[in-house]
Amino acid sequence: MKEVCGFNITDKEFKLLSKKAEAVYNIAVVANYFCVTQQEIHFFSCNSHNKLLSLF
C-alpha cells in the first residue's frame, strides 16, 4: 500500500484509477479535436453555400 497525496491506495486501486484517468484524458482529446475541426468544416460549408448563391 502506498500513500499518495495523503491517501492510502493499493497497487490494484492505483492501476484502476490510472486506467480511468487515461480514458477521461482520451475523451477530452477527442472532444477537443472534434470542436476544433468543426469550425473548419462549418467555415468550408459556409463558403460553398455562398459560392452557390453567387451563381444565381
C-alpha positions as CSV (number, residue, x, y, z in Angstrom):
1,M,0.0,0.0,0.0
2,K,1.3,3.4,-1.0
3,E,0.5,6.8,0.4
4,V,-0.3,9.2,-2.5
5,C,-1.2,12.8,-1.6
6,G,-2.3,11.7,1.9
7,F,-4.4,8.8,0.6
8,N,-3.6,5.1,1.2
9,I,-4.0,3.3,-2.0
10,T,-3.3,-0.2,-3.2
11,D,-1.5,-1.1,-6.4
12,K,-4.7,-2.6,-7.8
13,E,-6.6,0.6,-7.0
14,F,-3.9,2.8,-8.4
15,K,-3.9,0.8,-11.7
16,L,-7.7,1.1,-12.0
17,L,-7.6,4.8,-11.2
18,S,-4.8,5.3,-13.8
19,K,-6.9,3.5,-16.5
20,K,-9.9,5.6,-15.7
21,A,-7.9,8.8,-15.8
22,E,-6.4,7.8,-19.2
23,A,-9.9,7.1,-20.6
24,V,-11.1,10.6,-19.4
25,Y,-8.0,12.2,-20.9
26,N,-8.6,10.4,-24.3
27,I,-12.2,11.5,-24.3
28,A,-11.1,15.1,-23.7
29,V,-8.6,14.9,-26.5
30,V,-11.2,13.6,-29.0
31,A,-13.7,16.2,-27.9
32,N,-11.2,19.0,-28.3
33,Y,-10.2,17.7,-31.8
34,F,-13.9,17.5,-32.8
35,C,-14.6,21.1,-31.6
36,V,-11.5,22.4,-33.4
37,T,-12.3,20.7,-36.7
38,Q,-16.0,21.6,-36.6
39,Q,-15.1,25.2,-37.0
40,E,-13.2,24.4,-40.2
41,I,-16.0,22.2,-41.5
42,H,-18.5,25.0,-40.8
43,F,-16.2,27.5,-42.5
44,F,-15.9,25.5,-45.6
45,S,-19.6,24.7,-45.8
46,C,-20.5,28.4,-45.5
47,N,-18.1,29.3,-48.2
48,S,-19.5,26.6,-50.5
49,H,-23.0,27.8,-49.8
50,N,-22.0,31.4,-50.5
51,K,-20.4,30.4,-53.8
52,L,-23.5,28.5,-54.8
53,L,-25.7,31.5,-54.0
54,S,-23.4,33.9,-56.0
55,L,-24.2,31.8,-59.2
56,F,-27.8,33.0,-59.1
